[in-house]
């Protein structure tokens, strides 16, 4: 769900079972894993990092795109905040 249309930022909840590909659309993404054990984040240039529940991380706009892979059981939920 998007925030109010007058805000200069937006906050989305991303839910996925296995993996999802996301484009940065030339905007930095600030993210937090809010449900699930851990996820693997892989950027288009091959950088890979694992984040656990409640950890916050930043994907720079220059990454262009990235893939989130659920490493736990059940659905993973990530909060994504970015400038519009």
C-alpha positions in Angstrom: 0.0 0.0 0.0 1.3 3.4 -0.9 1.6 6.4 1.5 -0.3 9.6 1.0 0.1 11.0 -2.6 1.5 14.3 -1.2 4.4 12.7 0.5 7.8 12.8 -1.2 8.5 9.1 -0.2 6.6 5.9 -0.4 6.6 2.7 1.8 5.6 -0.7 0.4 5.4 -4.1 1.9 6.9 -6.8 -0.3 5.7 -10.3 0.3 7.1 -13.4 -1.4 7.5 -17.2 -0.9 10.7 -18.0 -2.8 12.2 -15.1 -4.6 11.4 -11.7 -6.2 13.2 -9.4 -8.6 13.0 -5.6 -7.9 14.1 -2.6 -9.9 15.4 0.4 -8.1 13.9 2.8 -10.7 16.8 5.2 -9.9 15.9 5.5 -6.3 17.7 4.3 -3.1 15.7 1.6 -1.2 15.8 1.3 2.6 14.5 -2.1 3.6 13.8 -4.2 6.7 13.0 -7.9 7.0 9.8 -7.8 9.2 8.7 -11.5 8.8 10.8 -14.6 8.0 14.1 -16.0 9.2 16.5 -14.6 6.7 16.8 -13.5 3.1 19.6 -13.4 0.5 20.0 -10.1 -1.4 21.8 -10.3 -4.7 22.4 -7.1 -6.8 22.7 -7.1 -10.6 26.5 -6.9 -10.3 26.6 -10.1 -8.3 27.1 -8.7 -4.8 25.4 -11.1 -2.3 24.5 -10.5 1.4 22.3 -12.4 3.9 20.0 -10.4 6.3 18.2 -11.9 9.3 14.8 -11.0 10.8 14.6 -7.3 11.9 17.8 -6.2 10.1 17.7 -3.0 8.1 19.7 -2.6 4.9 20.1 -0.1 2.0 20.1 -0.8 -1.7 21.7 2.1 -3.6 20.0 3.4 -6.7 23.1 2.6 -8.7 22.4 -1.1 -8.1 19.7 -0.8 -10.8 18.0 -4.1 -9.7 18.3 -6.8 -7.1 16.8 -10.2 -6.2 15.5 -11.2 -2.8 15.5 -14.9 -2.0 13.7 -16.3 1.0 16.0 -18.5 3.0 13.5 -19.5 5.6 10.2 -21.4 5.8 6.9 -19.7 5.0 6.4 -16.2 3.6 9.0 -13.5 3.8 7.9 -9.9 4.3 10.1 -6.9 3.7 9.3 -3.2 4.2 10.7 -1.0 1.4 10.9 2.8 1.8 12.1 5.0 -1.1 11.8 8.5 -2.6 9.2 8.9 -5.3 
